[in-house]
Amino acid sequence: MKAFFEGIQSLFVDFLFKPLDGLRHLELITWFGANTINWIFMIICACAIVYWIKQLRIFDDAGTENQDTTAHSFLK
């Protein structure tokens, strides 16, 4: 049973966390390089929010949105 848990430890420490170790070492060299992935995710999220708001405005202008408080059965 001990070998099973040591195998799980080896999987995570030796293989799956290697990219995170690389980021940790990269942070000592350049902060911007280590946080590039975060900036990419923030840009993707900002684009998704802008797209979502545009779509909401399109449906609101068309009048197809049902804004009645009884639109859902649990609100009756």
N, C-alpha and C positions, 0 to 999 in steps of 0.2 A: 504494500500500500504506500510505503514511503517513496518508492521509485515512481509511482504514478504522480504524486504531487511534485516531486523533483522534476519530472518530465514537463508538467504544466509550467513550473517556474522557468525551466530552460526555454520553453517555447516563447514565453512572454519576454523574458530578460534578454535572451540571445537573438531573437528574431523580430518580434513584433514591436519592441520599443527602440530598436536601432535608429529609426528616423528621428525619434524624439531626442536621442542622444546627440545626433547630428545638429539638430536645432539648438540644443543647449550649448554646444561648442561654437556654433555660428554666432550666437548672441554675444560671446566674448569678443568677436571680431567686429561685427556690425549689427547694431540694433535693428536697422531697417531691413536688412537681409533676413533676420530671424522672424520678423513680423510681416513679411511679404504675404504669406498665406492668409493672415488675418485681414490685411488690406483687400485682398482679392475677394474674400467672403463678404466684407462690408460693401464693396462695389456691387457684387451680385445681388445682395439684399436690397440695396438702394434702388437698383434697376427694377427689381421685382415689385417693390412698393410703388414706384412711379407707374409701372404698367397696371398694377391693381387699381390705383386711384383713377387712372384714365378710364379703365373699364367700368368702374363704379359710376363715373360721370356720364359715360355713354348710356348706361341703363337708366340713370336718373333723368337725363334729358329726354329719353324716349318715352318715359312714363310707364315702363313695363315692370318696375319694381313694385311688389305688393307690400305696402307699408302699413297695412291694417294690423292692429294689435292682436287680432284673432287669426293671423296668418298661420300660426302654429297651434296644433290641437292642445298643447299643454298650457297655453296662455288663456284659455276660455274661462 
